[in-house]
Amino acid sequence: MQLSAANGVTVEVSDSVFGADYNEPLVHQVVTAYLAGGRAGTKAQKSRSAVSGGGSKPYRQKGTGRARAGTTRSPLWRSGGKTFAAAPRSYEQKVNRKMYRGAMRAILSELSRLGRVHVLESLGLDAPKTKALRAKLDELGLREALIVIDGQDDTLALAARNLPHVDVAAAVSVDPVSLIGFEHLVLTKAALARLEARFA
């Protein structure tokens, strides 16, 4: 199939990557798993065994008229432990490589069908100037975009960091959350080839 590039030129792309059917349940599962994997899971509380102190019985078993107690660190007591204490945990969900690649192909294909993928020969800037990048995006008629490049470009990253709805990502590390989080996707030809090789 073909994608539109700058100056009205079309670019041939792989049907397997940019012509796949949109599988919404698969995309939802992969995006949910990706977001879950980013959770810290570091919440921790102390149970009655983890709270310091409370080693001795606070008062005798019988004759006081009070409820029997064996420790001052019971969850019923002030400064006692938590009944069901939270422990550090992992929220990671297993996603097979085939599922992940299928979801990425579905997202890229849907973006191309909606006309939200733009291919450029290159997007190099002479200096890390936000105004220069804004001018290039204005030529494309874009206010919000994820720019995917092949490799790392510090000049482009510095130029984009002051634009609130523009981000720069490498083709080897682009993720499903980034793809669905921006209105448009801008690809260099080198990044396009890298994505095709990655998800073909």
C-alpha positions as a Python dict, from the first residue, in 0.01 Angstrom:
ca = {
    (1, 'M'): (0, 0, 0),
    (2, 'Q'): (99, 367, -21),
    (3, 'L'): (133, 650, 228),
    (4, 'S'): (141, 1020, 145),
    (5, 'A'): (474, 1192, 194),
    (6, 'A'): (587, 1552, 173),
    (7, 'N'): (535, 1749, -149),
    (8, 'G'): (257, 1517, -263),
    (9, 'V'): (487, 1217, -306),
    (10, 'T'): (364, 870, -209),
    (11, 'V'): (571, 606, -33),
    (12, 'E'): (528, 231, -67),
    (13, 'V'): (485, 60, 271),
    (14, 'S'): (434, -295, 386),
    (15, 'D'): (75, -420, 382),
    (16, 'S'): (143, -642, 683),
    (17, 'V'): (241, -341, 900),
    (18, 'F'): (19, -64, 764),
    (19, 'G'): (-267, -267, 617),
    (20, 'A'): (-373, -487, 907),
    (21, 'D'): (-727, -502, 1045),
    (22, 'Y'): (-800, -305, 1361),
    (23, 'N'): (-840, -542, 1658),
    (24, 'E'): (-977, -324, 1937),
    (25, 'P'): (-980, -590, 2216),
    (26, 'L'): (-616, -675, 2143),
    (27, 'V'): (-511, -309, 2139),
    (28, 'H'): (-697, -248, 2466),
    (29, 'Q'): (-528, -546, 2633),
    (30, 'V'): (-179, -447, 2521),
    (31, 'V'): (-223, -81, 2618),
    (32, 'T'): (-362, -180, 2959),
    (33, 'A'): (-72, -419, 3017),
    (34, 'Y'): (180, -154, 2913),
    (35, 'L'): (35, 102, 3155),
    (36, 'A'): (17, -158, 3432),
    (37, 'G'): (384, -240, 3384),
    (38, 'G'): (471, 121, 3453),
    (39, 'R'): (311, 124, 3798),
    (40, 'A'): (560, 140, 4083),
    (41, 'G'): (380, -101, 4315),
    (42, 'T'): (584, 27, 4608),
    (43, 'K'): (299, 86, 4855),
    (44, 'A'): (387, -70, 5191),
    (45, 'Q'): (231, -77, 5537),
    (46, 'K'): (328, -254, 5859),
    (47, 'S'): (140, -550, 5995),
    (48, 'R'): (132, -629, 6368),
    (49, 'S'): (447, -838, 6331),
    (50, 'A'): (637, -558, 6155),
    (51, 'V'): (561, -282, 6408),
    (52, 'S'): (836, -244, 6665),
    (53, 'G'): (763, -307, 7033),
    (54, 'G'): (470, -486, 7189),
    (55, 'G'): (673, -780, 7310),
    (56, 'S'): (527, -792, 7659),
    (57, 'K'): (170, -851, 7766),
    (58, 'P'): (27, -505, 7857),
    (59, 'Y'): (-161, -626, 8167),
    (60, 'R'): (-261, -950, 8334),
    (61, 'Q'): (-507, -1184, 8171),
    (62, 'K'): (-782, -1183, 8435),
    (63, 'G'): (-923, -959, 8703),
    (64, 'T'): (-896, -617, 8537),
    (65, 'G'): (-1243, -610, 8381),
    (66, 'R'): (-1088, -522, 8045),
    (67, 'A'): (-1070, -731, 7732),
    (68, 'R'): (-774, -966, 7729),
    (69, 'A'): (-474, -843, 7531),
    (70, 'G'): (-141, -1000, 7448),
    (71, 'T'): (33, -708, 7274),
    (72, 'T'): (2, -333, 7235),
    (73, 'R'): (67, -368, 6863),
    (74, 'S'): (-269, -530, 6786),
    (75, 'P'): (-458, -364, 6497),
    (76, 'L'): (-725, -274, 6753),
    (77, 'W'): (-484, -53, 6943),
    (78, 'R'): (-355, 292, 6867),
    (79, 'S'): (-3, 268, 6713),
    (80, 'G'): (-76, -96, 6633),
    (81, 'G'): (-19, -271, 6302),
    (82, 'K'): (-244, -265, 5997),
    (83, 'T'): (-493, -553, 5970),
    (84, 'F'): (-440, -625, 5600),
    (85, 'A'): (-113, -446, 5539),
    (86, 'A'): (-27, -354, 5181),
    (87, 'A'): (298, -504, 5054),
    (88, 'P'): (515, -412, 4754),
    (89, 'R'): (389, -593, 4446),
    (90, 'S'): (425, -605, 4070),
    (91, 'Y'): (133, -508, 3847),
    (92, 'E'): (300, -655, 3540),
    (93, 'Q'): (77, -845, 3298),
    (94, 'K'): (208, -1103, 3058),
    (95, 'V'): (176, -1010, 2691),
    (96, 'N'): (316, -1241, 2427),
    (97, 'R'): (549, -1093, 2168),
    (98, 'K'): (305, -1193, 1892),
    (99, 'M'): (21, -1008, 2067),
    (100, 'Y'): (232, -695, 2118),
    (101, 'R'): (342, -684, 1755),
    (102, 'G'): (-15, -748, 1638),
    (103, 'A'): (-142, -457, 1845),
    (104, 'M'): (127, -225, 1711),
    (105, 'R'): (41, -324, 1353),
    (106, 'A'): (-327, -262, 1423),
    (107, 'I'): (-257, 87, 1562),
    (108, 'L'): (-24, 184, 1276),
    (109, 'S'): (-273, 55, 1019),
    (110, 'E'): (-563, 244, 1173),
    (111, 'L'): (-362, 567, 1188),
    (112, 'S'): (-271, 530, 821),
    (113, 'R'): (-635, 463, 724),
    (114, 'L'): (-739, 779, 907),
    (115, 'G'): (-475, 983, 723),
    (116, 'R'): (-286, 1063, 1042),
    (117, 'V'): (54, 928, 930),
    (118, 'H'): (295, 1169, 761),
    (119, 'V'): (625, 1063, 605),
    (120, 'L'): (918, 1302, 561),
    (121, 'E'): (1255, 1252, 400),
    (122, 'S'): (1418, 1384, 719),
    (123, 'L'): (1347, 1628, 998),
    (124, 'G'): (1691, 1755, 1083),
    (125, 'L'): (1730, 2099, 1240),
    (126, 'D'): (2038, 2317, 1224),
    (127, 'A'): (1992, 2432, 1582),
    (128, 'P'): (1776, 2328, 1877),
    (129, 'K'): (1520, 2601, 1816),
    (130, 'T'): (1156, 2547, 1903),
    (131, 'K'): (1053, 2811, 1650),
    (132, 'A'): (1222, 2618, 1368),
    (133, 'L'): (1042, 2294, 1456),
    (134, 'R'): (712, 2478, 1497),
    (135, 'A'): (758, 2621, 1147),
    (136, 'K'): (818, 2275, 998),
    (137, 'L'): (506, 2138, 1167),
    (138, 'D'): (303, 2437, 1052),
    (139, 'E'): (402, 2353, 694),
    (140, 'L'): (238, 2016, 748),
    (141, 'G'): (-62, 2175, 917),
    (142, 'L'): (4, 1993, 1245),
    (143, 'R'): (-36, 2124, 1600),
    (144, 'E'): (-4, 1791, 1778),
    (145, 'A'): (227, 1510, 1666),
    (146, 'L'): (453, 1228, 1771),
    (147, 'I'): (775, 1249, 1571),
    (148, 'V'): (943, 912, 1522),
    (149, 'I'): (1303, 912, 1404),
    (150, 'D'): (1565, 647, 1347),
    (151, 'G'): (1814, 674, 1633),
    (152, 'Q'): (1869, 971, 1861),
    (153, 'D'): (1865, 1339, 1770),
    (154, 'D'): (1938, 1566, 2066),
    (155, 'T'): (1884, 1880, 1858),
    (156, 'L'): (1534, 1772, 1762),
    (157, 'A'): (1453, 1656, 2116),
    (158, 'L'): (1558, 1993, 2262),
    (159, 'A'): (1353, 2179, 2001),
    (160, 'A'): (1043, 1972, 2080),
    (161, 'R'): (1048, 1973, 2459),
    (162, 'N'): (886, 2318, 2490),
    (163, 'L'): (598, 2224, 2260),
    (164, 'P'): (318, 2086, 2482),
    (165, 'H'): (163, 1849, 2228),
    (166, 'V'): (475, 1735, 2043),
    (167, 'D'): (713, 1456, 2138),
    (168, 'V'): (1008, 1278, 1978),
    (169, 'A'): (1064, 901, 1998),
    (170, 'A'): (1305, 652, 1843),
    (171, 'A'): (1165, 387, 1613),
    (172, 'V'): (1322, 110, 1819),
    (173, 'S'): (1146, 219, 2138),
    (174, 'V'): (811, 361, 2025),
    (175, 'D'): (526, 210, 2229),
    (176, 'P'): (148, 170, 2185),
    (177, 'V'): (61, 432, 2447),
    (178, 'S'): (264, 694, 2261),
    (179, 'L'): (105, 603, 1928),
    (180, 'I'): (-252, 643, 2052),
    (181, 'G'): (-171, 949, 2264),
    (182, 'F'): (-109, 1188, 1974),
    (183, 'E'): (-335, 1307, 1697),
    (184, 'H'): (-74, 1264, 1422),
    (185, 'L'): (232, 1049, 1359),
    (186, 'V'): (528, 1197, 1173),
    (187, 'L'): (783, 946, 1041),
    (188, 'T'): (1113, 993, 869),
    (189, 'K'): (1183, 748, 589),
    (190, 'A'): (1457, 583, 793),
    (191, 'A'): (1219, 544, 1090),
    (192, 'L'): (953, 403, 858),
    (193, 'A'): (1195, 135, 738),
    (194, 'R'): (1291, 55, 1097),
    (195, 'L'): (926, 16, 1200),
    (196, 'E'): (856, -213, 905),
    (197, 'A'): (1155, -428, 998),
    (198, 'R'): (1048, -434, 1363),
    (199, 'F'): (684, -534, 1314),
    (200, 'A'): (680, -714, 979),
}
